[in-house]
């Protein structure tokens, strides 16, 4: 199954690499890599990606364990947020970090840290790929408030995240909206809003 997941990921990324357009002539790629992830206290999963993979492609962000990088964000013509990889994290509008955390006696959890340096909220949807699933799973949405780090707990042994559907929502106006905006994803996750 590990080969199937890796093969599907590589196939999708190779197809995506051919989608470079005049609007985004430079595609920044991460080099091949390997990461060891804990399944439990005794077992590990070795994630090996043998091809270069994009950080950002067609307004989707691809985040792997131990990644830490930034993107620039601007207004797209259709009113959504346009995303581009920013090689210098100090110049980026938003940074992402994905790290697995393991505590004795507890299942592993992966934390996505999102630091929104903009002066307004940014919302996006999340698909997660798990070590024991053939297909990615929708995990929910993240509401990244400005100027504070957002820590999003994602259960399971996460091999990658795809972040998509970036938009600038109206700020929460009620206590309920504020609580929803600050909650972890996966709690009652359903299909993305579209």
BELWOBEL-V862725 format. One record per residue. N is the residue number from 0. RES is the residue in one letter. PHI is phi as a letter, one per 20 degrees, with the letter a starting at -180 (999 if undefined). PSI is psi in whole degrees, -180 to 180 (NA if undefined). D_FIRST is the distance of its C-alpha to the first C-alpha in Angstrom with 2 decimals. Layout:
N,RES,PHI,PSI,D_FIRST / N,RES,PHI,PSI,D_FIRST
This chain:
0,X,999,-34,0.00 / 1,X,g,-43,3.81 / 2,X,f,-39,5.36 / 3,X,f,-48,4.95 / 4,X,f,-45,6.23 / 5,X,f,-41,8.53 / 6,X,f,-43,9.63 / 7,X,f,-45,10.54 / 8,X,f,-47,12.27 / 9,X,f,-44,14.06 / 10,X,f,-46,15.16 / 11,X,f,-41,16.56 / 12,X,f,-35,18.25 / 13,X,f,-44,19.75 / 14,X,f,-42,21.13 / 15,X,f,-35,22.42 / 16,X,f,-27,24.09 / 17,X,e,-3,26.24 / 18,X,e,15,27.50 / 19,X,f,132,29.92 / 20,X,d,175,33.24 / 21,X,f,-26,36.82 / 22,X,f,-25,36.48 / 23,X,c,69,33.85 / 24,X,f,-22,34.56 / 25,X,d,122,33.01 / 26,X,d,119,29.32 / 27,X,e,127,28.60 / 28,X,d,144,25.36 / 29,X,e,142,23.71 / 30,X,f,165,23.12 / 31,X,g,151,19.83 / 32,X,b,168,18.97 / 33,X,c,140,16.99 / 34,X,c,136,17.11 / 35,X,e,123,16.62 / 36,X,d,143,16.00 / 37,X,e,131,17.18 / 38,X,e,-42,15.29 / 39,X,b,-164,18.55 / 40,X,f,-23,21.58 / 41,X,d,-27,19.98 / 42,X,d,149,16.30 / 43,X,c,161,14.95 / 44,X,c,127,11.89 / 45,X,e,112,12.55 / 46,X,e,118,12.04 / 47,X,c,120,13.15 / 48,X,d,114,14.44 / 49,X,e,-10,16.28 / 50,X,d,160,18.26 / 51,X,f,145,20.99 / 52,X,c,147,20.28 / 53,X,f,151,23.11 / 54,X,f,-45,24.45 / 55,X,c,136,26.02 / 56,X,b,126,25.76 / 57,X,l,49,27.79 / 58,X,m,14,28.65 / 59,X,d,143,25.14 / 60,X,d,132,24.34 / 61,X,d,119,20.97 / 62,X,c,130,20.85 / 63,X,d,161,18.53 / 64,X,g,140,19.12 / 65,X,m,6,22.43 / 66,X,f,147,23.59 / 67,X,b,111,27.26 / 68,X,b,173,28.97 / 69,X,c,165,31.38 / 70,X,c,157,32.11 / 71,X,d,148,35.38 / 72,X,c,133,36.06 / 73,X,b,171,38.71 / 74,X,f,128,39.86 / 75,X,e,163,38.37 / 76,X,f,-30,40.69 / 77,X,e,9,39.09 / 78,X,n,-6,39.75 / 79,X,e,-175,36.26 / 80,X,e,131,35.38 / 81,X,e,132,34.53 / 82,X,d,134,32.12 / 83,X,c,143,32.25 / 84,X,f,138,30.80 / 85,X,d,109,33.62 / 86,X,f,-30,33.40 / 87,X,e,106,36.12 / 88,X,g,-30,35.00 / 89,X,f,-24,38.71 / 90,X,e,-4,39.38 / 91,X,f,155,36.43 / 92,X,e,-34,37.03 / 93,X,b,138,33.83 / 94,X,d,151,31.54 / 95,X,c,142,28.01 / 96,X,c,132,26.52 / 97,X,c,122,23.13 / 98,X,b,134,23.06 / 99,X,e,138,21.21 / 100,X,c,133,23.79 / 101,X,c,128,23.53 / 102,X,d,138,26.50 / 103,X,g,133,27.03 / 104,X,n,2,26.57 / 105,X,c,149,24.79 / 106,X,f,153,21.21 / 107,X,f,152,20.32 / 108,X,c,144,21.44 / 109,X,d,135,21.12 / 110,X,d,123,24.44 / 111,X,e,118,25.09 / 112,X,d,122,28.66 / 113,X,d,122,30.45 / 114,X,d,107,33.96 / 115,X,e,111,35.91 / 116,X,e,-1,39.02 / 117,X,f,171,40.40 / 118,X,e,12,43.33 / 119,X,b,164,41.53 / 120,X,f,151,38.49 / 121,X,c,130,35.22 / 122,X,c,144,32.61 / 123,X,b,161,29.04 / 124,X,e,159,25.97 / 125,X,c,129,22.55 / 126,X,d,138,18.97 / 127,X,d,142,16.42 / 128,X,d,131,12.73 / 129,X,d,153,11.25 / 130,X,f,-25,8.75 / 131,X,d,18,7.67 / 132,X,c,145,8.14 / 133,X,f,-31,7.15 / 134,X,c,149,10.81 / 135,X,f,157,13.47 / 136,X,c,135,16.03 / 137,X,f,131,19.77 / 138,X,d,-19,21.34 / 139,X,p,-161,25.00 / 140,X,c,156,27.64 / 141,X,d,132,29.25 / 142,X,d,107,33.00 / 143,X,e,105,33.99 / 144,X,f,154,37.65 / 145,X,f,145,39.73 / 146,X,m,1,40.54 / 147,X,c,144,38.55 / 148,X,f,140,35.04 / 149,X,d,123,32.68 / 150,X,d,117,30.11 / 151,X,d,116,27.30 / 152,X,e,131,25.22 / 153,X,c,111,21.62 / 154,X,f,154,20.03 / 155,X,n,170,16.52 / 156,X,e,95,14.50 / 157,X,e,125,14.88 / 158,X,e,-22,13.16 / 159,X,a,160,15.59 / 160,X,c,144,18.35 / 161,X,d,119,19.96 / 162,X,d,130,23.65 / 163,X,b,176,25.67 / 164,X,m,39,28.82 / 165,X,f,133,31.11 / 166,X,b,161,34.61 / 167,X,d,99,37.80 / 168,X,e,166,38.55 / 169,X,f,146,41.91 / 170,X,f,150,42.28 / 171,X,f,141,42.01 / 172,X,d,-15,45.46 / 173,X,d,165,45.16 / 174,X,f,-41,44.08 / 175,X,f,-44,41.30 / 176,X,f,-39,39.94 / 177,X,f,-43,40.16 / 178,X,f,-42,38.28 / 179,X,f,-40,35.52 / 180,X,f,-24,35.31 / 181,X,d,1,34.84 / 182,X,e,162,32.25 / 183,X,f,149,28.62 / 184,X,f,171,26.03 / 185,X,n,-18,23.82 / 186,X,f,99,27.01 / 187,X,m,31,27.41 / 188,X,f,141,25.20 / 189,X,c,-165,25.63 / 190,X,f,151,25.33 / 191,X,f,148,26.72 / 192,X,f,124,30.46 / 193,X,b,NA,31.35
